[in-house]
Amino acid sequence: MVREFTRRRKSPARALNGLTLSVPEGEVHGLLGPNGAGKTTLVRILSTVLLPTAGRAAVCGHDVVREDRAVRRLVGVVFGGDRGLYTRLTARENLEFWGALQKVPARLLRARSSELLDRLGLAEVADRRVEGYSRGMRQRLHLARGLVGEARVLFLDEPTMGMDPVAAREFRTLIGELRGEGRTIVLATHDMAEAQALCDRVSFVRDGEVVATRSPHALTDLAAGVEFDDLDDAALALLTDLPGVTEVTVGQGTTRVRTDSEEALSSVLATAVGQGATRMRTLQPTLEDVYVQLIGDRGLKV
């Protein structure tokens, strides 16, 4: 008996869905979103690693498809993990290899490699094989690799993954220095504190689309809230039905109300006071609160 097996073809997945994004020169721009939202795909297209199937993308005015060579001379890419490093080479050899690919003159490349290794705290281990490096050391080498060609635009995908808190803090300080040098940085991260500390603006990406782009401070207006101690059922019902109210949580003697704007928050306060509320506290939202509101509480779903 002979059985025939046929391989099912998977339907093509749409990683980006009409995504529109513009990042001014010299800005640190954050990309926030769940796994599978399209952040890494976007970074790979902008760095010419992937070809887009539709639409147009440009870096410093150069089309990523028609002028890919010009784009590669302008960008540096730092991916998390071990991708892009040759572990049987030393850190210095890795940098000199990548610099040669970017056609950095040999004399300049040697000097620049030494400077970057020193700047990133790798000078003492520069001539050791990378296979013996810790994850944090490898991440610093990733950044050095991204800078060896004097990139004007840096794409950082989870750059502090695996770093201990001290190394991550030093890394963030370095990102601030790079911004001071006029470089444009696109940072894809899940770390809300990192995005809030580093980014001039952040974009939330969901299902291949940008759902909001603002400064971290302005974005917190989207999760503005207030907590009441003395709301009765009638007042609670009125507040729940107000436009712009996104969440009402009743706890032990308190009621928390979240809104999507300062205008909606003002309406909540006026209504509550009109219903006799006297004890209330404004809530200071974080970027994480905004993330949950815009992206949704996905739990362990991917």
Number of C-alpha atoms within 10 A of each C-alpha: 3 4 5 5 6 6 5 6 6 6 6 6 6 11 17 21 14 12 16 12 10 10 15 10 14 17 18 25 25 30 25 24 24 19 13 14 21 24 27 20 18 21 23 18 17 25 23 20 15 14 13 17 8 9 9 12 18 17 21 16 10 15 17 24 17 10 14 17 14 15 23 20 16 18 23 24 25 24 22 19 18 13 10 14 20 15 16 13 16 20 30 24 19 24 29 21 16 18 24 15 10 16 12 18 10 12 8 10 20 17 10 21 25 16 15 21 21 15 13 18 15 21 16 9 17 20 13 17 17 23 16 13 16 11 19 19 19 24 28 24 26 26 24 26 27 23 23 22 24 18 18 20 27 25 25 24 22 18 24 24 17 17 18 11 10 9 18 19 14 13 20 17 12 15 19 16 12 18 15 12 11 14 20 23 25 21 25 24 22 19 14 17 12 16 22 18 11 19 20 16 20 25 21 22 24 23 19 21 19 22 14 13 18 15 15 22 15 12 23 22 20 25 28 25 28 19 19 19 16 15 23 13 8 9 17 17 12 13 20 16 10 15 14 19 21 19 14 18 11 13 9 6 9 15 18 18 25 24 25 22 19 16 13 20 25 13 17 24 19 12 17 22 15 11 15 12 17 12 13 18 11 14 14 12 18 18 22 16 18 21 22 13 17 18 17 12 10 9 6 5 7 8
